[in-house]
Amino acid sequence: MTEDLDAETLAFAHRMFDLARAGEAGELGDHVDAGLPVNMTNAKGDTLLILAAYHARPETVAALLARGADHRRVNDRGQTALAAAVFRRDTEAVRALLDAGADPDHGTPSAVETARFFDLPDMLTLLARD
């Protein structure tokens, strides 16, 4: 619970989420390597991976996946990193997530449903790969 954390710890956590949003893969990776939980979640249920994917930061997505980030996690709205990457039409992040085993049908809406809703045929093709 955030009410149990002191101001310095909260500021550090916010900074880590900002690094994910900004695509600072090296610095964020260093923090994970030093012990930051790779699946750290904010108050909305967004993981570092979901934020990196939503902000179209494929290098950060890859760095987090390489460090064991769980691509199956969903935020409080049921969204996955894969659906976020599809929404942003980030082919590189989508490929990295699929290579890591992300399920295009997982989440609400799923990556497939997101591609259909926003009429993204290129993403549907990518998600349908064998």
C-alpha positions, 0 to 999 in steps of 0.5 A: 500500500502506498500509504505505508511508504515514505515520501522518498520511496514513493518518489523513487517508485514514481521515477522508475515508472517515468523511466519506463515511460521515457524509454530509459532502458539502460538506467531502468535495467540497472535498477532492476539488476540492482534489485528493483522488482521487474514486475513493480506495479503502480496504483492503476495496476500498470507494470513497468512493461505495460508502461514501456509498451504503451509509450512505444519504447521497444528497447525498454520492453526488450530490456524488461522482458530479458530481465523476466518481466511478466507479459501476462500481467494485466492492469486494473482495466484488464489491459496487457503490454501486448495490447498496448504495443498493438494500440501504439502500432509498435511492431518491434515491441509487439514482436518482442512480446510475441517472441517472449510468449505473449498471448494475443488473446489474453486481456480485456480487450485482448491485443487481437480485439484492440487491433480489430477495434482500431482497424489495424490490419498490419497488427492483426497480421503480425499477431496471427503469425505462426 
